């Protein structure tokens, strides 16, 4: 399974937003990813996902800000799978970033140890 959408993710911990604005943005991101995921059949657990943030800039810090920017996508995937997103034994995430026009790519992969 692979999904690619022109969704513009936030900047993670570097975003200086009013908390209501952040809440609206995260809710919009979760809803958009969840809507796209409903078209696919859930993979068998345990499974993994590669989340790629595509942006025209230089990118985010891969250790801190990139996972924070992709948190809403992780939450939507976990909700779609019907598991808690903290269950590393059931679902794992890897994060990547690419340069290009704004977008988000989600790919299902084989399960890997976190």
N, C-alpha and C positions, 0 to 999 in steps of 0.2 A: 504494500500500500504506500502510495506517495501522494501528498497534497501540496500544492503550491498556490499561494494566494498573495495578492498585493497588499496584505495587511501591514501596517506600519507599527512595529512594536516600540515601546518606550525605551528609555535609556538606562533602565535599571536604577541603581542607587544614586546615579548622578542627576536624575530628574529632580528639579526643584519645582514641585507642583503643590498647589493647595490640596488638602486631603480629599475634598469633595471632587475636585477635578481628576485626581488620581483614581478614585473609586469609580468614576464614570468611565475612564479610559480602560481600566482593568475589566470592568463588567462588559464593555464593548468587545474587547479582545477575547475574553472567555466565550462570549456568546457566538462570535464569528467562527472561532475554531471549533466549538461544539457543533454548530450548524453544519460545518463542512464534514466533520467526522461521522455524523449520523448517516451519511451516504454509504458508509463502508461497514462490513461485518467485522466484529471485534476479533483480534487475533487471540490465539490460545495463550494462556499465561503459563509460565513466566515469559515476558517479552520485553523488548527494548525499543526505544524511539530515539531518532536523531532529529533534533530541532535545529534548523539553520536560520539564523537571522540574516537577512539580506538588506544592506544599507549602502548608500552612496559614500558615506564617510569612511574614516580610518578604522572604525570598529571600536568595540568596547574591550575592557579588561576581561580576558577569558576566565579569570578565576573568581571575580566578584560580580561585576556588572552584567556580564552575559547571562549567567543563570538567573539573576534577578529580573532581567528584561524578559526572559522566557517563562517566568513563573506562571503567568496567566495561561499560557499554552499548556504547561504541565498540569495545571489544575483541571483544564478542560479535558485533557486526555485521560486523567485519572477518573474524572466523573463519568466519562464515556465508557471506560473500562469497568466501572463499578468497584474500584479499589481506592484505598487511601494512598495519596501520592507519596507518602513517606515509607511505604512498604518496599524497601529495596530488594527484597527477596521475590517480589512478584513483578515489579515494573522498574525499568532502569532508563535513565535519560542520558544522552550525550548532547553537548551543545557545540555548534559550529557557527561561524560567521563568514559571509562572503561579501564582496563589494559588487554593487549593481543597483538597479532601481529597487525601491522599497519592496520588501516582500518577506514571506515566511514560508519555509518548506518543512514538512513533517514527514518522516519516513519511518516505517516500522522495520525493525531489524531483529536478529536473533538476540536472545537474552545474554547479557554479559554481567560478570561480577562488577558491582559498583566500586 
